[in-house]
Amino acid sequence: MTTTESLRSTSRVRASALEGRNWLNTGGKQLSLEDLRGKIVILDFWTFCCINCLHVLDELRPLEEKYKDVLVTVGVHSPKFEHEADPVALAAAVERYEIHHPVLDDPELQTWQSYTARAWPTLVVVDPEGTIVAHLSGEGHSNGIEVLVEELIAEHDAKGTLHRGDGPYVAPPAREGNLRFPGKVVALRDGGFLVGDSGHHRIVELEQDLQTVRRVFGTGVKGYADSSKHDDAASVSEAGSDISRGAQFNEPQGLVLLPEAVATEVGYDVVVADTVNHRLRGINLTTGDVRTLAGNGVQRLLDTEQARKEAPAIGVNLAEGLENGALDVSLSSPWDVVWSEKAQRVIVAMAGTHQIFSFDPVSGAVSVFAGTGLEGLEDGAPEGAWFAQTSGLAADAAGDIWLADAETSALRVLRLAEDGSVDRVESLVGQGLYDFGFQDGAAADARFQHPLGVTVLPDGSVAVADTYNGAVRRFDLASGEVSTLARGLAEPSDVLLDSSVEGEPVLLIVETNRHELVRIPLPKEALRVDEGSAQVTRPRTPVAAGQHDLVVRFAAPKGQKLDDRWGDPTQLKISSSPENLLVEGAGTSVGLTRKLVLNPEVTEGVLHITARAAACDGEPGGEIPDHAACHLYQQDWGIPVLLAEDGSTELTLDLRGVN
């Protein structure tokens, strides 16, 4: 079954109660599902560390606005990491990401279990009578949801069960201050600093005192616009010292100052990772001009043909052959940028596709630098490496690129060859997607918790902004040991060595949740912390040993059909931890069903499942029109299982299941 109509004829399931610790964005009211009767409800199961979840927040915004009188989104926050279960941290995340719908705090995963969610993000659509009509995993479902919403509006308008009017969202009070959830910082040659003022959607230039605002780039209004060439000195920024000229950003993060010779040649000084706009932007510090360097604003997914391959070609020039070059390339949540002397390029942490890209300011070429686009921790050759929400970059004296790989809580390094290409990827600290902690000592035993920033210290060691542990850690390459330089910080998202301060070395730290930059002297003796290691805690599924049937449900939205022009457009990739959990069924093949055989000698483990389906605009049974829009649906699951005699012999997952 591949159409909406064919799947909606199956039996309906009543939506379960919404249970959790508390509600946010409701003005203190505790909501129930009954309070939402008469509305179309989207339950968005998310966690604030997850880049795919942040993408879904943005995908849903237009739908929430268009259907605001009949549609209510409820964010169900079911945390992955320990820090995300902190109610203060959750409230800050809801504010930071400007979430304009009610949010249920679900720290014990009660509602998550009630709705059999198995991945972040998961979307469940409930009709005005309280019946589940769709269960979706991953991102990219907004078009299909809109079709479904239109169908539900027509159906329940006719039945008289649709109630129009305002929803239950209550806006929190606005925050004041120079900075709001700053992300990344870069030092300028004159001793000042540029900060990605993410919560205010702008770039702020600060004096050395970290308080005085010199200039502001961007209006402070979320959006996308380059500087207007027709504005003049009358359009002075709020700080009173620079021309903003109408430029707009959307949650900018990383920044890099180009070498002077390169900046002179290309006409701008700074490259900005304009994260939610999915673009790279350039700033000329002399004129204040802001321009777009790369990205068309459309979030990048692996295209239909690439989705059927194990990896995209490393080094492929994505801009090659395009009429407008880099401005026609799709990017996905660029999070950080750094200049590589060896590669003579800007290296980009492309968080949204779990890859590393490069950008050549002179030629404008945008290239894949490393990574398959699959999420996880896999070292080796760049064309086979897996990353997970690449978030922080730094170059060392040898020209290698250090990486904070957030979702694997890992510190990794890209070893560069003499020609500037990646020779290999290595992981120094970190075990995988579900392992974290706060533990110093030998690198093999050390643990971070969702680090976002990294910098290289004078002695060659590496400092890490260990964000969810509220700490700055150090990895000593010579000894292979991890230690702690500072703790008690509020989600530090970046760290650098502040060379503007004379005397003893000083660290400059971006404390995102305190909305400020702070200096901390580099301690002569580091701390040794051992609060243990942990794994992401999720409900384990009891399964029987032996043969097991896996089915992934997928129904293309109305107006789309599976793209079978080059063969079967679906794919499953399956592995397990430990590896011997799977006797049969591991590997990659087409189709969305698989026979698995589970080892009776293994008591528990995790099934790692990636499902993909490619669909294009067109009617079932018909031809796909020329230049039709095509869509790749993909989701990665990690399913913890416990082998039991009375366990299930079937596992059904929803990539896009419609009832």
matplotlib code that plots the C-alpha trace (Angstrom):
import matplotlib.pyplot as plt

x = [0.0, 1.5, -1.3, -3.0, -6.4, -5.5, -4.0, -6.7, -9.1, -7.4, -8.6, -8.4, -6.7, -7.8, -5.1, -3.7, -3.6, -0.9, 1.1, 4.2, 5.8, 4.6, 3.4, 5.2, 3.7, 0.3, 0.3, 0.5, -2.5, -2.2, -3.7, -5.4, -6.3, -9.9, -9.1, -8.0, -11.1, -12.4, -8.9, -6.5, -3.5, 0.1, 2.1, 5.7, 8.0, 11.3, 14.4, 16.3, 19.7, 18.4, 19.1, 16.4, 13.9, 14.9, 14.3, 10.8, 10.1, 10.8, 8.9, 5.7, 5.8, 4.1, 1.4, 0.8, 0.3, -1.8, -4.2, -4.0, -7.7, -8.0, -4.6, -2.7, 0.8, 1.8, 5.6, 6.2, 9.7, 11.1, 14.8, 17.7, 20.5, 20.4, 20.8, 17.7, 15.6, 16.4, 13.3, 15.3, 17.3, 14.1, 12.5, 15.6, 15.4, 11.7, 12.6, 15.7, 14.0, 11.0, 8.5, 5.0, 3.0, 2.3, 5.1, 4.6, 7.7, 7.9, 11.1, 10.1, 9.0, 5.5, 3.7, 6.5, 5.8, 2.0, 2.4, 5.1, 7.5, 10.9, 12.8, 13.5, 11.6, 8.3, 5.0, 1.5, -1.5, -4.8, -8.1, -10.8, -12.5, -9.3, -8.3, -4.8, -4.7, -1.0, 2.3, 5.5, 9.2, 11.9, 11.7, 10.4, 6.7, 5.3, 3.8, 2.2, 0.8, -0.7, -2.6, -3.8, -4.9, -6.9, -8.7, -9.4, -10.8, -13.2, -14.2, -14.8, -16.4, -19.0, -19.5, -19.6, -16.8, -14.2, -14.0, -12.4, -10.8, -7.6, -5.4, -4.0, -0.6, 0.4, 3.6, 6.3, 7.7, 10.4, 14.1, 16.1, 19.9, 22.7, 22.9, 20.3, 21.5, 24.8, 26.3, 29.9, 32.6, 35.6, 38.5, 39.2, 42.7, 42.2, 41.3, 37.5, 35.2, 32.3, 29.5, 26.8, 23.9, 21.6, 18.6, 18.5, 19.2, 22.2, 26.0, 27.3, 30.8, 32.0, 34.9, 37.6, 35.5, 32.9, 30.1, 30.4, 28.7, 30.7, 28.4, 25.5, 25.2, 21.6, 18.3, 17.6, 14.5, 14.5, 14.6, 16.8, 18.1, 21.4, 22.4, 20.5, 22.7, 20.2, 20.4, 22.6, 24.0, 20.5, 19.9, 22.0, 21.8, 20.3, 23.8, 24.3, 27.6, 27.1, 24.9, 22.7, 21.3, 18.4, 20.4, 18.7, 19.9, 18.2, 19.9, 23.5, 26.1, 29.8, 32.0, 35.5, 37.9, 39.5, 43.3, 43.8, 45.1, 42.0, 39.7, 41.2, 40.7, 37.1, 35.8, 34.6, 36.3, 34.1, 32.2, 29.0, 27.2, 23.6, 22.2, 18.5, 18.7, 20.8, 23.4, 26.9, 27.0, 29.9, 30.5, 32.7, 34.0, 34.9, 31.6, 29.2, 27.9, 26.3, 26.1, 25.2, 28.1, 26.5, 23.2, 19.7, 17.9, 16.4, 17.4, 19.7, 18.8, 20.7, 19.1, 17.1, 19.9, 22.5, 20.2, 20.6, 24.4, 26.4, 28.2, 28.3, 31.6, 34.0, 35.4, 32.6, 32.1, 28.4, 28.4, 29.9, 27.7, 25.1, 24.2, 24.6, 27.2, 27.2, 24.0, 22.1, 23.5, 21.3, 22.9, 21.6, 22.1, 25.8, 26.8, 30.5, 33.2, 37.0, 39.8, 42.1, 45.6, 46.4, 43.2, 43.0, 39.3, 36.6, 35.7, 32.0, 30.4, 27.1, 25.2, 21.9, 23.4, 26.0, 28.8, 31.8, 31.7, 34.3, 33.8, 36.4, 35.9, 37.9, 36.2, 32.9, 33.1, 31.1, 32.3, 31.7, 34.8, 34.0, 31.0, 28.4, 25.5, 24.5, 24.3, 26.7, 30.3, 32.4, 36.1, 38.4, 38.4, 36.4, 34.0, 33.0, 33.0, 29.8, 29.3, 26.4, 25.5, 28.9, 29.0, 32.4, 35.7, 39.3, 42.5, 45.8, 49.4, 49.8, 46.7, 44.4, 40.8, 39.4, 35.7, 33.1, 30.6, 27.7, 25.2, 28.0, 29.4, 32.7, 36.0, 37.2, 39.9, 40.2, 43.8, 44.6, 47.0, 49.5, 47.2, 44.6, 42.2, 41.1, 43.3, 41.4, 38.9, 39.8, 37.8, 39.8, 36.9, 33.4, 31.7, 28.6, 25.1, 23.9, 27.0, 27.8, 28.8, 31.1, 34.3, 38.0, 41.0, 42.2, 40.6, 39.1, 37.2, 36.5, 33.0, 31.5, 27.8, 26.8, 29.9, 29.4, 32.8, 36.5, 39.7, 43.4, 45.6, 49.3, 50.7, 48.8, 46.1, 42.5, 39.8, 36.2, 33.1, 31.3, 27.9, 25.5, 28.0, 28.4, 32.1, 35.3, 37.4, 40.9, 42.2, 46.0, 47.3, 50.7, 49.3, 46.0, 44.2, 41.1, 40.7, 38.4, 39.4, 36.2, 32.7, 29.5, 28.9, 25.5, 25.6, 28.9, 28.7, 32.1, 35.6, 38.7, 42.1, 41.9, 45.2, 44.0, 44.8, 48.4, 50.1, 48.8, 46.6, 42.9, 39.9, 37.0, 33.8, 30.4, 27.8, 24.7, 22.2, 23.6, 23.6, 27.2, 30.8, 33.2, 36.9, 38.5, 42.3, 43.6, 44.3, 47.9, 46.4, 43.2, 40.5, 39.9, 36.1, 34.5, 30.8, 30.6, 29.5, 25.9, 23.8, 20.7, 17.8, 14.9, 12.3, 13.6, 11.4, 11.0, 11.8, 12.0, 15.2, 15.2, 13.3, 11.9, 9.9, 10.7, 8.3, 8.7, 5.4, 5.5, 2.7, 3.5, 1.4, -1.5, -0.1, 3.2, 4.3, 7.2, 10.1, 10.6, 12.4, 15.7, 14.4, 13.1, 13.1, 13.2, 16.1, 16.8, 20.3, 20.4, 23.2, 23.3, 25.2, 26.7, 27.4, 26.6, 23.0, 22.1, 22.7, 21.0, 19.5, 22.3, 23.4, 21.8, 19.2, 16.1, 12.7, 11.1, 10.7, 13.4, 13.7, 16.0, 17.4, 18.3, 21.0, 19.6, 22.9, 22.8, 20.5, 20.2, 21.4, 20.4, 19.1, 20.3, 17.9, 17.9, 15.0, 14.8, 12.0, 12.1, 8.9, 8.2, 5.2, 2.8, -0.2, -0.1, 0.0, 1.0, 4.3, 6.5, 6.4, 9.6, 11.1, 8.8, 9.8, 11.2, 11.5, 13.7, 12.2, 14.7, 14.9, 17.5, 16.3, 18.2, 15.9, 17.0, 15.8, 15.7, 15.5, 12.7, 10.8, 7.5, 8.9, 7.5, 8.6, 7.5, 8.7, 6.7, 8.2, 6.6, 8.5, 5.2, 2.3, -1.2, -4.3]
y = [0.0, 3.3, 5.8, 7.8, 6.6, 2.9, 3.2, 5.4, 2.5, 0.5, 0.4, 3.6, 3.9, 6.3, 8.8, 8.2, 10.7, 13.3, 12.7, 14.3, 16.6, 20.0, 22.1, 25.1, 27.9, 27.5, 30.3, 27.7, 25.6, 21.8, 20.6, 17.4, 15.8, 16.6, 20.3, 19.9, 18.1, 19.7, 20.6, 18.7, 18.0, 17.3, 15.6, 16.4, 14.1, 15.9, 16.5, 19.8, 18.3, 16.9, 18.8, 16.8, 17.9, 21.5, 21.1, 19.8, 22.8, 25.0, 22.8, 23.0, 26.8, 27.6, 25.0, 26.4, 29.9, 28.8, 26.6, 28.4, 28.4, 24.6, 23.1, 22.8, 21.5, 20.0, 19.5, 16.4, 16.8, 13.3, 13.8, 11.8, 13.1, 13.5, 17.3, 17.6, 16.3, 19.4, 21.6, 24.8, 23.7, 22.7, 26.1, 27.8, 25.6, 26.4, 30.1, 29.8, 28.1, 30.4, 27.6, 29.0, 26.1, 24.2, 21.9, 18.9, 18.0, 14.2, 13.4, 9.8, 9.1, 8.3, 9.8, 8.7, 5.1, 5.5, 6.5, 3.9, 6.6, 5.0, 7.9, 11.6, 13.2, 11.4, 13.0, 11.7, 13.4, 13.2, 14.1, 16.4, 13.3, 12.1, 9.3, 8.8, 9.1, 9.2, 8.2, 9.6, 9.4, 11.8, 15.1, 16.3, 15.4, 18.9, 18.6, 15.3, 16.6, 19.6, 17.3, 15.3, 18.4, 19.6, 16.2, 16.3, 19.9, 18.8, 15.7, 17.2, 20.4, 18.2, 16.2, 19.3, 18.1, 20.8, 23.7, 26.9, 29.5, 30.3, 27.5, 27.2, 28.8, 31.6, 33.6, 33.9, 37.3, 38.7, 38.7, 41.9, 42.3, 42.8, 39.0, 36.3, 32.7, 33.5, 30.6, 31.0, 33.7, 34.7, 37.0, 40.1, 41.4, 44.6, 42.8, 42.9, 39.9, 38.9, 36.9, 34.9, 36.4, 33.5, 34.4, 37.9, 36.7, 39.0, 39.3, 41.6, 43.1, 43.6, 45.5, 43.7, 44.2, 41.8, 44.2, 47.3, 46.8, 48.4, 47.4, 45.2, 43.3, 42.4, 44.0, 41.6, 40.4, 36.7, 36.4, 36.4, 39.5, 40.8, 44.4, 46.9, 48.9, 51.8, 52.3, 55.1, 56.3, 57.2, 53.5, 53.3, 50.2, 50.2, 50.3, 53.6, 52.8, 50.9, 50.6, 47.5, 48.2, 45.7, 42.5, 39.6, 36.3, 33.3, 31.8, 32.3, 30.2, 29.8, 32.6, 32.6, 35.5, 35.0, 35.6, 39.2, 38.3, 36.1, 38.8, 41.4, 39.2, 38.3, 41.5, 40.3, 39.4, 37.0, 33.9, 33.2, 29.9, 31.2, 28.1, 28.1, 30.0, 27.0, 29.5, 30.8, 34.6, 37.1, 40.3, 43.1, 44.7, 48.0, 48.7, 46.6, 44.9, 41.4, 39.1, 35.5, 33.3, 29.8, 28.2, 28.6, 28.4, 25.0, 22.4, 19.8, 16.1, 13.5, 13.4, 10.5, 8.8, 9.4, 7.9, 4.6, 4.7, 4.0, 7.4, 10.6, 11.3, 13.0, 16.2, 16.5, 20.1, 20.6, 24.0, 22.6, 23.1, 25.2, 28.5, 30.5, 28.4, 28.2, 30.2, 27.2, 24.7, 23.3, 23.3, 21.9, 23.7, 24.8, 25.1, 26.1, 27.2, 27.3, 28.3, 25.5, 26.8, 23.3, 23.1, 26.8, 26.6, 27.3, 24.0, 23.7, 21.6, 20.7, 19.5, 18.8, 16.2, 14.9, 15.8, 18.1, 20.4, 22.8, 26.3, 28.0, 31.8, 32.5, 30.1, 29.8, 26.0, 24.0, 20.5, 17.4, 17.1, 14.0, 11.9, 9.7, 11.6, 8.6, 9.4, 7.6, 7.2, 5.5, 6.3, 5.7, 7.0, 10.2, 8.6, 6.0, 8.1, 8.6, 11.7, 12.9, 16.5, 18.1, 21.2, 22.6, 23.0, 24.0, 23.7, 22.8, 23.7, 20.6, 21.6, 18.8, 19.7, 18.9, 18.3, 18.3, 15.7, 16.5, 13.5, 10.9, 13.0, 12.6, 14.5, 13.6, 14.7, 14.9, 14.1, 16.1, 15.0, 17.4, 18.3, 19.5, 16.5, 14.3, 11.3, 9.7, 10.4, 9.4, 9.4, 10.2, 10.3, 8.9, 5.6, 6.2, 7.8, 6.5, 6.7, 9.8, 10.9, 13.1, 11.1, 12.1, 9.8, 7.7, 8.8, 5.3, 5.6, 9.3, 10.6, 14.0, 15.0, 16.7, 19.0, 21.9, 23.7, 23.0, 24.9, 24.1, 25.3, 26.5, 23.2, 21.3, 19.9, 20.5, 22.2, 21.1, 23.0, 20.1, 21.7, 19.5, 18.8, 22.6, 22.3, 22.9, 19.8, 19.1, 16.3, 15.9, 14.3, 13.4, 11.5, 10.5, 11.8, 13.9, 16.4, 19.2, 22.9, 24.5, 23.4, 25.0, 26.8, 27.3, 25.3, 26.5, 26.3, 27.6, 28.1, 29.8, 31.0, 34.7, 36.1, 39.7, 39.3, 39.7, 37.4, 34.0, 32.2, 32.9, 31.0, 32.9, 30.9, 31.5, 30.7, 30.3, 30.0, 32.9, 35.0, 36.2, 35.7, 35.0, 34.8, 32.0, 31.8, 28.5, 26.6, 25.3, 22.1, 20.6, 18.8, 15.1, 14.4, 11.0, 11.1, 8.0, 7.0, 6.4, 5.3, 6.9, 5.3, 4.2, 1.5, -1.9, -4.0, -7.6, -9.8, -13.5, -15.2, -16.7, -15.5, -12.0, -10.0, -6.4, -4.1, -0.4, 1.3, 4.0, 5.6, 8.4, 11.5, 12.2, 13.7, 11.8, 8.3, 6.1, 7.0, 3.6, 5.0, 3.4, 0.3, -0.1, 3.3, 1.9, 0.7, -0.8, -0.7, -2.9, -3.6, -4.4, -3.8, -6.1, -7.3, -10.9, -10.1, -10.5, -14.0, -13.1, -9.9, -7.4, -5.3, -3.0, -4.0, -2.6, -3.0, -2.1, -5.6, -7.9, -11.3, -11.1, -14.0, -13.0, -14.8, -16.7, -16.5, -12.6, -11.3, -7.7, -5.1, -2.5, -2.9, 0.0, 0.5, 3.1, 3.2, 5.3, 5.9, 8.2, 9.7, 12.3, 14.5, 12.4, 10.2, 6.5, 4.4, 7.4, 8.7, 11.1, 14.5, 16.1, 18.4, 17.0, 17.8, 14.7, 13.9, 11.6, 10.2, 8.8, 7.8, 6.2, 4.1, 2.6, 0.1, -1.3, -4.9, -7.5, -11.2, -13.0, -16.2, -14.4, -11.6, -10.4, -11.9, -8.9, -5.3, -2.6, 0.9, 3.9, 5.9, 7.4, 5.3, 6.7, 5.1]
z = [0.0, -1.1, -1.0, 1.7, 0.7, 0.9, 4.4, 5.9, 5.6, 8.3, 11.9, 14.0, 17.4, 20.1, 21.3, 24.7, 27.6, 27.6, 30.8, 32.1, 34.7, 33.6, 30.7, 29.2, 27.0, 28.5, 31.1, 33.9, 32.7, 32.7, 29.4, 28.6, 25.3, 26.1, 26.2, 22.5, 21.3, 18.1, 16.9, 14.6, 16.9, 15.9, 18.7, 18.0, 20.0, 20.2, 22.3, 22.2, 21.3, 18.1, 14.8, 13.0, 15.7, 15.2, 11.5, 12.2, 14.4, 11.4, 9.0, 11.2, 11.6, 8.3, 8.9, 12.4, 11.0, 8.0, 10.0, 13.4, 13.9, 13.6, 14.2, 17.5, 17.7, 21.1, 21.6, 23.7, 25.0, 25.7, 26.5, 25.2, 27.4, 31.2, 30.9, 28.8, 31.7, 33.7, 33.6, 33.7, 30.6, 28.8, 29.5, 28.1, 25.0, 24.4, 24.6, 22.5, 19.6, 19.7, 20.1, 19.8, 20.9, 24.2, 25.3, 27.6, 29.7, 29.5, 31.4, 32.2, 28.6, 29.8, 26.8, 24.5, 25.5, 25.2, 21.6, 20.9, 19.7, 18.9, 17.3, 17.6, 15.9, 15.7, 14.7, 15.5, 14.0, 16.0, 14.4, 16.1, 17.6, 19.4, 16.9, 15.6, 11.9, 11.1, 12.8, 11.1, 11.8, 10.8, 9.0, 5.6, 6.2, 6.1, 2.5, 3.4, 6.7, 4.9, 2.5, 5.5, 7.4, 4.4, 4.2, 8.0, 7.7, 5.0, 6.8, 10.2, 8.9, 7.2, 10.5, 12.6, 14.8, 13.9, 16.3, 15.0, 17.2, 19.2, 20.6, 24.1, 23.5, 25.9, 25.1, 27.8, 28.7, 26.4, 27.5, 27.6, 27.2, 24.6, 23.9, 23.8, 23.6, 21.9, 20.0, 18.7, 18.9, 16.8, 17.8, 15.5, 14.7, 16.8, 20.0, 19.6, 19.1, 16.8, 18.4, 16.8, 18.8, 17.8, 19.8, 18.4, 14.8, 14.3, 14.6, 17.4, 17.5, 21.1, 22.6, 24.5, 27.8, 26.3, 27.3, 25.0, 21.7, 18.8, 15.9, 15.0, 11.7, 11.0, 12.0, 14.8, 13.1, 12.1, 8.3, 5.3, 3.4, 2.3, 2.8, 0.7, -1.7, -1.5, 2.2, 3.5, 6.8, 8.1, 8.7, 11.8, 14.0, 17.5, 18.9, 17.2, 15.6, 12.4, 9.4, 9.6, 6.1, 6.3, 6.5, 8.3, 9.8, 11.3, 14.3, 13.1, 14.8, 13.7, 12.4, 10.9, 10.0, 6.7, 6.2, 5.1, 1.6, 0.9, 2.4, 0.1, -2.9, -2.3, -0.7, 2.7, 5.9, 7.8, 6.9, 9.0, 9.3, 9.0, 10.4, 10.1, 6.7, 5.5, 4.0, 4.4, 4.6, 4.2, 6.2, 5.1, 8.3, 6.6, 4.9, 7.0, 3.9, 4.3, 1.3, 0.6, -0.3, -0.6, -0.2, -1.8, 1.5, 0.8, 3.3, 1.7, 1.7, -0.2, -3.6, -4.9, -6.8, -4.1, -1.5, -3.2, -2.9, 0.3, 0.2, -1.9, -3.7, -1.4, -3.0, -5.5, -6.4, -5.6, -7.4, -10.7, -13.7, -11.9, -13.5, -10.3, -8.7, -4.9, -4.6, -6.1, -3.7, -0.9, 2.6, 5.9, 9.2, 8.9, 12.5, 12.6, 10.2, 10.4, 7.9, 6.8, 5.7, 4.4, 2.3, 1.6, 2.2, 4.8, 6.5, 7.4, 10.1, 8.2, 11.2, 9.3, 7.1, 9.6, 7.2, 6.8, 3.7, 2.4, 0.7, -1.4, -1.1, -4.3, -6.7, -4.8, -4.9, -2.3, -1.8, 0.4, 2.5, 4.6, 5.6, 4.1, 5.5, 7.7, 11.5, 13.8, 14.8, 12.1, 11.5, 8.5, 5.0, 4.5, 2.0, 4.6, 7.8, 9.8, 11.9, 14.1, 14.3, 13.6, 15.8, 16.5, 14.5, 15.2, 13.2, 14.8, 14.0, 11.8, 9.7, 11.1, 11.9, 15.3, 15.6, 18.4, 17.2, 19.4, 19.1, 19.7, 22.5, 20.8, 20.1, 16.6, 14.2, 10.4, 9.5, 6.4, 3.6, 2.1, -0.7, 1.9, 1.4, 4.3, 4.7, 7.5, 10.4, 13.9, 17.1, 20.3, 22.8, 22.5, 21.9, 19.9, 19.7, 23.0, 25.3, 27.3, 30.9, 32.9, 33.3, 33.1, 32.7, 29.8, 26.5, 25.9, 29.2, 29.2, 28.4, 27.3, 27.1, 23.8, 23.2, 20.8, 20.8, 20.5, 20.3, 20.2, 23.1, 22.9, 24.0, 21.3, 23.7, 22.8, 24.9, 24.5, 25.4, 27.0, 26.7, 28.6, 31.4, 31.9, 31.6, 29.6, 29.2, 27.9, 25.8, 26.1, 22.9, 24.4, 27.4, 26.0, 29.1, 29.5, 32.4, 33.4, 33.1, 34.4, 35.4, 36.7, 33.4, 31.7, 28.5, 27.2, 23.4, 22.3, 23.8, 22.4, 23.7, 24.3, 23.0, 23.6, 27.3, 28.3, 30.8, 31.7, 29.1, 29.4, 28.0, 26.5, 26.9, 25.4, 28.1, 26.0, 28.8, 30.8, 27.6, 28.1, 27.3, 30.3, 30.8, 32.9, 33.5, 32.1, 35.3, 35.9, 37.3, 35.9, 37.8, 37.6, 37.6, 37.7, 37.7, 35.6, 32.2, 31.1, 28.2, 26.8, 28.7, 26.6, 27.1, 25.9, 23.6, 24.7, 21.7, 21.1, 19.9, 16.5, 13.4, 13.6, 11.0, 10.6, 8.7, 8.1, 7.1, 4.4, 2.5, 0.0, 0.6, -1.8, -4.9, -4.7, -5.9, -5.2, -7.5, -9.3, -12.4, -11.3, -9.5, -6.0, -4.3, -0.8, 1.3, 4.7, 6.4, 9.5, 12.1, 15.8, 19.0, 19.9, 16.4, 17.2, 18.3, 14.6, 13.2, 10.0, 8.5, 8.8, 5.8, 3.2, 0.6, -1.1, 0.4, 3.7, 5.1, 6.4, 8.1, 11.1, 13.2, 16.7, 18.6, 21.6, 23.4, 23.6, 26.3, 25.2, 22.7, 20.2, 16.6, 14.4, 11.5, 8.7, 6.3, 3.2, 0.6, -2.4, -3.8, -6.4, -7.3, -9.5, -9.4, -8.5, -11.7, -13.8, -15.0, -13.0, -14.8, -16.0, -13.4, -10.7, -7.1, -5.5, -1.8, 0.3, 3.5, 5.9, 9.5, 11.8, 14.7, 17.6, 19.1, 22.5, 22.8, 25.6, 24.6, 26.4, 25.8, 25.6, 23.5, 20.2, 16.9, 14.9, 14.9, 13.0, 12.6, 10.9, 8.4, 7.2, 8.5, 7.8, 9.3]

ax = plt.figure().add_subplot(projection="3d")
ax.plot(x, y, z, "-o")
ax.set_aspect("equal")
plt.show()
